[in-house]
Amino acid sequence: MLSCKLDMSDFENLSGNDKELQEFLMIEKQKAQVNAQIHEFNEICWEKCIGKPSTKLDHATETCLSNCVDRFIDTSLLITQRFAQMLQKQSSGGM
């Protein structure tokens, strides 16, 4: 899996005229992160919910996949919110 690890410090040496490039690179980074998450929950939920592949999903498998993806998204959002809170506390001198 490809990893795209960029942050704003990677763009500090770009001139003010390169704002479009900065925005483009950050958007591409976000796309790569979304694709990586989709790939990850595809793997996790496939292993958890798919017993044997067939031509149709039965109701139980469909429900399992839906619940698995929902939990994966909930967990990802929770972790993101916690990190944002930690960063906010750290930047305000709370840590």
BALOBA-1460 file (C-alpha; in Angstrom, 3 decimals):
// residues 95
<rec num="1" residu="m" x="0.000" y="0.000" z="0.000"/>
<rec num="2" residu="l" x="1.325" y="3.443" z="-0.862"/>
<rec num="3" residu="s" x="1.709" y="5.897" z="1.963"/>
<rec num="4" residu="c" x="1.406" y="9.624" z="1.469"/>
<rec num="5" residu="k" x="2.829" y="11.457" z="4.452"/>
<rec num="6" residu="l" x="2.780" y="15.180" z="3.800"/>
<rec num="7" residu="d" x="2.036" y="18.040" z="6.114"/>
<rec num="8" residu="m" x="2.213" y="21.793" z="5.887"/>
<rec num="9" residu="s" x="5.907" y="21.820" z="6.844"/>
<rec num="10" residu="d" x="6.607" y="20.136" z="3.505"/>
<rec num="11" residu="f" x="5.360" y="23.297" z="1.799"/>
<rec num="12" residu="e" x="7.235" y="25.929" z="3.813"/>
<rec num="13" residu="n" x="9.824" y="26.530" z="1.084"/>
<rec num="14" residu="l" x="7.240" y="27.136" z="-1.630"/>
<rec num="15" residu="s" x="6.686" y="30.732" z="-2.703"/>
<rec num="16" residu="g" x="3.378" y="32.517" z="-2.323"/>
<rec num="17" residu="n" x="2.698" y="31.886" z="-6.015"/>
<rec num="18" residu="d" x="2.595" y="28.163" z="-5.351"/>
<rec num="19" residu="k" x="-0.624" y="28.237" z="-3.320"/>
<rec num="20" residu="e" x="-2.435" y="26.322" z="-6.050"/>
<rec num="21" residu="l" x="0.223" y="23.624" z="-5.885"/>
<rec num="22" residu="q" x="-0.120" y="23.496" z="-2.081"/>
<rec num="23" residu="e" x="-3.878" y="23.110" z="-2.322"/>
<rec num="24" residu="f" x="-3.582" y="20.484" z="-5.051"/>
<rec num="25" residu="l" x="-1.073" y="18.444" z="-3.035"/>
<rec num="26" residu="m" x="-3.173" y="18.617" z="0.133"/>
<rec num="27" residu="i" x="-6.287" y="17.530" z="-1.786"/>
<rec num="28" residu="e" x="-4.355" y="14.637" z="-3.316"/>
<rec num="29" residu="k" x="-3.100" y="13.678" z="0.155"/>
<rec num="30" residu="q" x="-6.666" y="13.649" z="1.455"/>
<rec num="31" residu="k" x="-7.786" y="11.507" z="-1.497"/>
<rec num="32" residu="a" x="-4.972" y="9.046" z="-0.804"/>
<rec num="33" residu="q" x="-5.954" y="8.865" z="2.876"/>
<rec num="34" residu="v" x="-9.602" y="8.189" z="1.996"/>
<rec num="35" residu="n" x="-8.578" y="5.489" z="-0.485"/>
<rec num="36" residu="a" x="-6.299" y="3.885" z="2.111"/>
<rec num="37" residu="q" x="-9.129" y="3.831" z="4.657"/>
<rec num="38" residu="i" x="-11.542" y="2.339" z="2.126"/>
<rec num="39" residu="h" x="-9.001" y="-0.344" z="1.273"/>
<rec num="40" residu="e" x="-8.451" y="-1.081" z="4.969"/>
<rec num="41" residu="f" x="-12.117" y="-1.495" z="5.853"/>
<rec num="42" residu="n" x="-12.702" y="-3.517" z="2.698"/>
<rec num="43" residu="e" x="-10.087" y="-5.998" z="3.901"/>
<rec num="44" residu="i" x="-11.294" y="-6.045" z="7.508"/>
<rec num="45" residu="c" x="-14.993" y="-6.324" z="6.706"/>
<rec num="46" residu="w" x="-14.444" y="-8.906" z="3.941"/>
<rec num="47" residu="e" x="-12.568" y="-11.163" z="6.351"/>
<rec num="48" residu="k" x="-15.182" y="-10.659" z="9.065"/>
<rec num="49" residu="c" x="-18.378" y="-10.989" z="7.010"/>
<rec num="50" residu="i" x="-17.821" y="-12.995" z="3.845"/>
<rec num="51" residu="g" x="-17.884" y="-16.736" z="4.486"/>
<rec num="52" residu="k" x="-17.695" y="-17.904" z="0.920"/>
<rec num="53" residu="p" x="-18.134" y="-15.730" z="-2.166"/>
<rec num="54" residu="s" x="-21.306" y="-16.219" z="-4.167"/>
<rec num="55" residu="t" x="-23.225" y="-14.396" z="-6.873"/>
<rec num="56" residu="k" x="-25.471" y="-12.591" z="-4.364"/>
<rec num="57" residu="l" x="-25.157" y="-11.249" z="-0.837"/>
<rec num="58" residu="d" x="-27.609" y="-12.718" z="1.609"/>
<rec num="59" residu="h" x="-29.312" y="-10.457" z="4.137"/>
<rec num="60" residu="a" x="-27.048" y="-11.478" z="7.035"/>
<rec num="61" residu="t" x="-23.886" y="-10.792" z="5.031"/>
<rec num="62" residu="e" x="-25.206" y="-7.453" z="3.816"/>
<rec num="63" residu="t" x="-26.096" y="-6.442" z="7.372"/>
<rec num="64" residu="c" x="-22.685" y="-7.570" z="8.646"/>
<rec num="65" residu="l" x="-20.879" y="-5.538" z="5.983"/>
<rec num="66" residu="s" x="-22.984" y="-2.467" z="6.670"/>
<rec num="67" residu="n" x="-22.450" y="-2.689" z="10.425"/>
<rec num="68" residu="c" x="-18.737" y="-3.348" z="9.990"/>
<rec num="69" residu="v" x="-18.251" y="-0.287" z="7.783"/>
<rec num="70" residu="d" x="-20.363" y="1.855" z="10.133"/>
<rec num="71" residu="r" x="-18.251" y="0.805" z="13.141"/>
<rec num="72" residu="f" x="-15.034" y="1.382" z="11.212"/>
<rec num="73" residu="i" x="-16.152" y="4.912" z="10.289"/>
<rec num="74" residu="d" x="-17.366" y="5.629" z="13.838"/>
<rec num="75" residu="t" x="-14.035" y="4.490" z="15.250"/>
<rec num="76" residu="s" x="-12.037" y="6.521" z="12.727"/>
<rec num="77" residu="l" x="-14.051" y="9.644" z="13.523"/>
<rec num="78" residu="l" x="-13.650" y="9.107" z="17.258"/>
<rec num="79" residu="i" x="-9.880" y="8.717" z="16.939"/>
<rec num="80" residu="t" x="-9.661" y="11.811" z="14.716"/>
<rec num="81" residu="q" x="-11.690" y="13.847" z="17.205"/>
<rec num="82" residu="r" x="-9.527" y="12.675" z="20.120"/>
<rec num="83" residu="f" x="-6.331" y="13.626" z="18.306"/>
<rec num="84" residu="a" x="-7.813" y="17.028" z="17.436"/>
<rec num="85" residu="q" x="-8.706" y="17.556" z="21.112"/>
<rec num="86" residu="m" x="-5.218" y="16.536" z="22.192"/>
<rec num="87" residu="l" x="-3.625" y="18.896" z="19.681"/>
<rec num="88" residu="q" x="-5.904" y="21.715" z="20.763"/>
<rec num="89" residu="k" x="-5.026" y="21.167" z="24.429"/>
<rec num="90" residu="q" x="-1.347" y="20.938" z="23.575"/>
<rec num="91" residu="s" x="-1.387" y="24.140" z="21.514"/>
<rec num="92" residu="s" x="-3.233" y="26.026" z="24.271"/>
<rec num="93" residu="g" x="-0.657" y="24.935" z="26.844"/>
<rec num="94" residu="g" x="-2.842" y="22.303" z="28.472"/>
<rec num="95" residu="m" x="-0.210" y="19.548" z="28.337"/>
